[in-house]
Amino acid sequence: MYDTFSSDYDRFVNWKARLSFELPFIEQLVQPLGAPPRLLDAACGTGMHAIALAQRGYPTCGADLSAPMIERARENAAAGSSKVRFETAGFGQLAQTFGRQQFDAVLCLGNSLPHVITAEALTGALADFAACLRPGGLLLVQNRNFDAVMASKERWMEPQAHREGDAEWIFLRFYDYEPEDLISFNIVTLRRKGSAPWEQQVTTTRLRPQLQAGLVTALQSAGFEQINCWGSMNGAAFEALKSGNLIVTAYRA
């Protein structure tokens, strides 16, 4: 999905608004960890969080399983004159790629962790995060709040739109609920230029909803402690049936 979607991803996300909202909370968490703390953005996509943090003086690396996403991240870093090391690496490959105990914080943002669809793969991903962190290092996870999603079987998400000159994009996102508690996550991309007919593309990937209780238990089993949950990247309290996000912080023992 993300190989195909990489060319449109930065049109899909309103980065100015998103970073303005999320960076204060991220900085509040990472600033006490070092002078300055070393950060790894796992599943970094097109690299915009990593680049923004590097521009604020944090030594930052980024990794993503999708090579086209990493190519875009490197282009974005060059355009912003930012020094960020970006590597193509998925969950389970991070410590091997960057070295063990190299970071004060690992960030896993943008609902990336639910792309791990087996319990064994989740165990491996969390062990990899722990291996990247120095003792006492922070893991920050930003997931969709699947407690609420699965309770309501909510299917459609708010459409997104983007314009560049006379070109226009509309992005529609929806879920298909599958057996064995899996979800198909679909993005319909509509694009046109001027008065030309709309063109359409559909991309799909599978997710396993991670509920709060199960994720906390998995983190504990992976050796994390001081686990806390929030409902938003502004530090709002987590409400299982109301919050839009499940934000989790945990520290490596």
Rosetta blueprint (number, residue, H / E / L):
1 M L
2 Y H
3 D H
4 T H
5 F H
6 S L
7 S L
8 D L
9 Y H
10 D H
11 R H
12 F H
13 V L
14 N L
15 W H
16 K H
17 A H
18 R H
19 L H
20 S H
21 F H
22 E H
23 L H
24 P H
25 F H
26 I H
27 E H
28 Q H
29 L H
30 V H
31 Q H
32 P H
33 L H
34 G L
35 A L
36 P L
37 P L
38 R L
39 L E
40 L E
41 D E
42 A E
43 A L
44 C L
45 G L
46 T L
47 G L
48 M H
49 H H
50 A H
51 I H
52 A H
53 L H
54 A H
55 Q H
56 R L
57 G L
58 Y L
59 P L
60 T E
61 C E
62 G E
63 A E
64 D E
65 L L
66 S L
67 A H
68 P H
69 M H
70 I H
71 E H
72 R H
73 A H
74 R H
75 E H
76 N H
77 A H
78 A H
79 A H
80 G L
81 S L
82 S L
83 K L
84 V L
85 R E
86 F E
87 E E
88 T E
89 A L
90 G L
91 F L
92 G L
93 Q L
94 L H
95 A H
96 Q H
97 T H
98 F H
99 G L
100 R L
101 Q L
102 Q L
103 F E
104 D E
105 A E
106 V E
107 L E
108 C E
109 L L
110 G L
111 N L
112 S L
113 L H
114 P H
115 H H
116 V L
117 I L
118 T L
119 A H
120 E H
121 A H
122 L H
123 T H
124 G H
125 A H
126 L H
127 A H
128 D H
129 F H
130 A H
131 A H
132 C H
133 L E
134 R E
135 P E
136 G E
137 G E
138 L E
139 L E
140 L E
141 V E
142 Q E
143 N E
144 R E
145 N L
146 F H
147 D H
148 A H
149 V H
150 M H
151 A H
152 S H
153 K L
154 E L
155 R L
156 W E
157 M L
158 E L
159 P L
160 Q E
161 A E
162 H E
163 R E
164 E E
165 G L
166 D L
167 A E
168 E E
169 W E
170 I E
171 F E
172 L E
173 R E
174 F E
175 Y E
176 D E
177 Y E
178 E L
179 P H
180 E H
181 D H
182 L L
183 I E
184 S E
185 F E
186 N E
187 I E
188 V E
189 T E
190 L E
191 R E
192 R E
193 K E
194 G L
195 S L
196 A L
197 P L
198 W L
199 E E
200 Q E
201 Q E
202 V E
203 T E
204 T E
205 T E
206 R E
207 L E
208 R L
209 P L
210 Q L
211 L L
212 Q H
213 A H
214 G H
215 L H
216 V H
217 T H
218 A H
219 L H
220 Q H
221 S H
222 A L
223 G L
224 F E
225 E E
226 Q E
227 I E
228 N E
229 C E
230 W E
231 G L
232 S L
233 M L
234 N L
235 G L
236 A L
237 A E
238 F L
239 E L
240 A L
241 L L
242 K L
243 S L
244 G L
245 N E
246 L E
247 I E
248 V E
249 T E
250 A E
251 Y E
252 R E
253 A L
